[in-house]
Amino acid sequence: MYLNVLELLIIFILGLCFGSFANVLIYRIPENKSIIFPGSLCKNCGNPILWYDNIPILSFILLRGKCRYCKTAISIQYPIIELLTALLLILLWVKLNDIILFFGYAVFIFILIIISVIDYRYRIIPDILSIPLIFIGLIFSLINRFLGSNLILRFGNSFLGILCGIIIFYLIGIIGEKFFKKEVLGGGDIKLVGAIGSFLGLNAMLISIFIGSLIGTLFSIILIYGFKKSKWNDYIPYGPFLSLGSIIYLLFFF
């Protein structure tokens, strides 16, 4: 019991640190800034954020959500992403309880979180995230027992997940563009599905897309008819829903 609590505490702290780094990537990648230099700065006054003001969750609470120097409000996104990442990694550890599989799928979830927020905020899915994720998943498949009983089946399942995901979404994009007379799926969505297929395999990828599409449709209906804030022909980023469907399937159905 004590060991289990200690394990969960370690995973929680690890998740907070991953979440803190995710916030850095979410901010810097779309603006083509280095993820290493300079260190963290206040976006308003430009003062460097000291290490003790950069502790996940805790610093936000102690600073009451404001910059130490200029008192500008710190975005609530920072603690939310940190806490979300920590909670998802705890659920992942409880699901797998396997150190190798845990770290492989932790990378998957980590990058999906970054992609989701960037796509929601900037309407893009950077290739620097989605393309490497495809190859990481393909390599990871060699030791991923969820994808098959032997190396050939695992690699084949991952490869088919990539290939079929990209082809299916590419065809959907072409048909949708001809039907709606506008782009319905971007290249980033297509590559993201390929990455999902590489980690989950063919069948799980298809089910994940279905779950994500269902959630996205319900979300659109709520926005359109519940809040009157959207129309059916408005663009809604698809990346967050694809990611959510994949994470739900991974944590609860895989």
C-alpha positions in Angstrom: 0.0 0.0 0.0 2.7 2.5 1.0 4.7 1.5 -2.1 1.7 2.2 -4.3 1.1 5.6 -2.7 4.8 6.4 -3.2 4.6 5.3 -6.9 1.6 7.5 -7.5 3.2 10.5 -5.8 6.3 10.1 -8.0 4.1 9.8 -11.1 2.1 12.9 -10.0 5.3 15.0 -9.6 6.6 13.7 -12.9 3.4 14.6 -14.5 3.5 18.2 -13.1 7.0 18.6 -14.5 5.9 17.2 -17.9 3.0 19.6 -17.8 5.2 22.6 -17.0 7.4 21.7 -20.0 4.3 21.2 -22.2 3.4 24.8 -21.4 6.8 26.0 -22.7 6.4 24.0 -25.9 2.8 25.3 -26.4 3.9 28.9 -26.2 7.2 28.6 -28.1 6.7 26.2 -30.9 4.0 28.2 -32.8 6.2 31.3 -32.6 9.4 29.4 -33.7 11.2 30.3 -30.6 14.0 28.2 -28.9 12.6 25.8 -26.3 15.8 26.2 -24.3 16.9 29.8 -24.4 16.1 32.3 -23.0 14.6 31.0 -19.7 11.1 31.7 -18.7 10.1 35.3 -18.8 6.9 37.3 -17.9 5.2 38.0 -21.2 4.2 41.5 -20.0 7.2 43.0 -18.2 9.9 40.7 -19.5 11.4 40.0 -16.1 12.9 36.5 -15.8 10.8 34.0 -13.8 13.0 32.7 -10.9 13.1 29.0 -10.2 11.0 29.3 -7.0 8.3 31.1 -9.0 8.3 28.3 -11.6 7.3 25.3 -9.4 4.3 23.6 -11.0 0.9 24.5 -9.3 2.6 25.6 -6.1 4.1 28.9 -7.5 0.8 29.8 -9.1 -1.0 29.4 -5.8 1.6 31.3 -3.8 1.8 34.2 -6.3 -2.1 34.2 -6.4 -2.0 33.8 -10.2 0.0 37.1 -10.8 3.5 38.0 -11.9 5.8 38.8 -8.9 6.9 42.1 -10.6 4.2 43.6 -12.7 1.2 41.8 -11.1 -0.2 40.9 -14.5 -2.5 37.8 -14.3 -0.8 34.5 -15.2 -2.9 32.4 -17.6 -5.0 29.7 -15.9 -3.8 27.5 -18.7 -0.5 26.9 -16.9 -1.8 25.1 -13.8 -4.6 23.4 -15.7 -2.1 21.8 -18.2 0.2 20.8 -15.3 -2.6 19.2 -13.3 -4.2 17.5 -16.4 -0.9 16.0 -17.4 -0.3 14.7 -13.9 -3.7 13.2 -13.6 -3.6 11.5 -17.0 -0.2 10.0 -16.2 -1.5 8.6 -12.9 -4.4 7.0 -14.8 -1.9 5.6 -17.3 0.3 4.1 -14.6 -2.8 2.5 -12.9 -3.8 1.1 -16.3 -0.4 -0.3 -17.3 1.7 -0.8 -14.2 4.6 -1.5 -16.7 7.5 1.0 -16.7 8.4 0.5 -20.4 4.9 0.8 -21.7 4.2 3.6 -19.3 7.0 5.8 -20.7 6.1 5.0 -24.3 2.5 6.0 -23.9 3.4 8.9 -21.5 5.2 10.5 -24.5 2.1 9.8 -26.6 -0.2 11.6 -24.2 2.3 14.4 -23.5 2.6 15.3 -27.2 -1.2 14.9 -27.7 -1.8 17.5 -25.0 0.6 19.9 -26.7 -0.9 19.4 -30.1 -4.5 19.8 -28.7 -3.8 23.2 -27.1 -1.8 24.5 -30.1 -4.5 23.4 -32.5 -7.2 25.0 -30.3 -5.3 28.3 -30.0 -3.6 28.7 -33.3 -5.5 26.3 -35.7 -2.3 24.4 -36.6 -0.8 21.1 -35.8 3.0 21.6 -36.2 4.8 18.9 -38.2 7.6 19.0 -35.7 5.2 17.3 -33.3 3.1 15.0 -35.4 5.7 13.6 -37.8 8.2 12.5 -35.1 5.3 11.0 -33.2 4.6 8.7 -36.1 8.1 7.3 -36.1 8.3 7.1 -32.3 5.1 5.0 -32.3 6.4 2.8 -35.1 9.6 2.1 -33.1 7.7 1.7 -29.9 5.5 -0.9 -31.5 8.4 -3.4 -31.5 8.1 -3.7 -27.7 4.4 -2.9 -27.3 2.5 -6.0 -26.3 -0.8 -4.3 -26.8 -0.3 -4.4 -30.6 0.3 -8.1 -31.0 1.9 -11.3 -29.6 5.1 -11.1 -31.6 7.4 -8.5 -33.2 6.0 -8.9 -36.7 2.4 -8.5 -35.7 3.2 -5.5 -33.5 5.1 -3.7 -36.3 2.5 -4.6 -38.9 -0.4 -3.4 -36.7 1.4 -0.1 -36.1 2.3 0.3 -39.8 -1.3 -0.5 -40.9 -2.6 2.0 -38.4 -0.4 4.7 -39.9 -1.1 3.8 -43.5 -4.8 3.4 -43.2 -5.3 6.4 -41.0 -3.5 8.7 -43.4 -5.3 7.3 -46.4 -8.7 7.4 -44.9 -8.4 10.9 -43.6 -6.8 12.1 -46.9 -9.8 10.7 -48.8 -12.2 12.2 -46.3 -10.5 15.6 -46.8 -10.8 15.4 -50.6 -14.4 14.3 -50.6 -15.3 16.9 -47.9 -13.6 19.7 -49.7 -15.5 18.9 -52.9 -18.8 18.6 -51.0 -18.5 21.7 -48.7 -16.4 23.8 -51.2 -13.8 24.4 -48.4 -11.1 22.6 -46.6 -12.6 20.3 -43.9 -9.4 18.5 -42.8 -5.9 20.0 -42.7 -2.7 18.2 -43.4 -2.0 18.3 -39.7 -5.1 16.3 -38.9 -4.1 13.7 -41.4 -0.6 13.3 -39.9 -2.0 13.3 -36.4 -4.2 10.3 -37.3 -1.2 8.5 -38.6 0.6 9.1 -35.3 -2.4 7.8 -33.4 -2.5 4.7 -35.6 1.2 4.1 -35.0 0.7 4.0 -31.2 -2.7 2.3 -31.1 -2.8 0.1 -34.2 -5.4 -0.1 -36.9 -8.6 -1.2 -35.0 -8.0 1.0 -32.0 -7.2 4.0 -34.2 -10.6 3.6 -36.0 -12.5 3.4 -32.7 -10.6 6.4 -31.3 -11.5 8.4 -34.4 -15.2 7.4 -33.8 -15.0 8.5 -30.2 -13.3 11.8 -31.0 -15.8 12.5 -33.8 -18.7 11.8 -31.6 -17.4 14.1 -28.9 -16.6 16.8 -31.4 -20.2 16.5 -32.9 -21.8 16.8 -29.4 -19.5 19.8 -28.6 -20.6 21.5 -31.9 -24.3 20.9 -31.1 -23.9 22.4 -27.7 -22.1 25.5 -29.1 -24.7 25.9 -31.8 -27.9 25.2 -30.1 -27.0 25.6 -26.4 -24.8 28.7 -26.4 -25.6 30.2 -29.9 -21.9 30.8 -30.3 -21.3 28.9 -33.5 -22.8 27.8 -36.8 -22.5 24.5 -38.6 -20.2 25.9 -41.2 -17.8 27.4 -38.7 -14.4 25.9 -38.3 -13.7 23.9 -35.2 -10.2 22.5 -34.6 -10.3 18.7 -34.9 -7.0 17.9 -33.2 -8.2 18.2 -29.6 -11.1 15.8 -30.3 -8.9 13.2 -32.1 -6.5 13.4 -29.2 -9.3 13.1 -26.6 -10.8 10.1 -28.4 -7.3 8.4 -28.4 -6.6 9.1 -24.8 -10.1 7.8 -23.7 -9.6 4.6 -25.7 -6.1 4.1 -24.4 -7.0 4.6 -20.7 -10.3 2.8 -20.6 -10.7 0.4 -23.5 -7.3 -0.7 -24.7 
